[in-house]
Amino acid sequence: MKFEFTVQNVKCGGCASAIQTGLRQDARVREVTVETPTGRVTVEAEGEIRAELSAALNALGYPERTG
């Protein structure tokens, strides 16, 4: 399944790398791409794990944007 998030606090390539490394800790995650200018995170994963991915992003310091 493909999940898309728009998150806060993505400022540089280091942020993108931290997100990719953090989300790939979950064995169900196949691929993570991060667009630094927009804060868009796209995740290819097995199963319906959107809530878990959102929680992981929040724990990493990149909460979803609201509104």
N, C-alpha and C positions, 0 to 999 in steps of 0.2 A: 504494500500500500504506500501511497505517496501522501505526505503531510507537509503543509506549508504553514510557517509561522512568521510573523513580523515582530521582531523583538527590539528591546531597548538596549542601549549601551554599547552597540557594536561600533567601534571607532577606528579599528585598524586590522591589519592582517593577523596580529597576535590574538585579538579577540576572536576572529574567525577560526584560528587554529585551536583556541581553547574550547570553542563550541564543538568543533569537529572531534577533537580528542575526547571530550566529555561525553558526547552522545554515543560515540563508538564503543564505549565501555559496555553498552547493552548489546549482547550477541545477536539480537533480532534486527539491529540496525545494519543495513547494507551499504548505504551511501549518504553522505551529508554534504550539502553545498551551502555556502554562506555568501551572500551579496553584501559586502561591507557598506557601500553607500546607502543602501535601503534598509538594511537590517533584516532582509528576508532570508529565512533558513528553510531549506527544502530537505526533507528526510525521506529516504526510501527504506521501508522496514517491513518486517513480517508481522502480520496481525494488527489488530486495532489497539494501538498503544499511544494514541494522541495525548491522552491525559498524563501518561507517564513521561512522555517526551517534554510536555509543557512544564511539568514539575521539575524535570532534570534541568531544563533551560533556566528556570527560576533559581534553582539551587546553585547553578554556575554563575549567577549574577546577570542573566539576560532574560528578564521577564517579558512576557508577551505584551505588546502595546494594546491598550484598550481605547475604544472610541475613535 
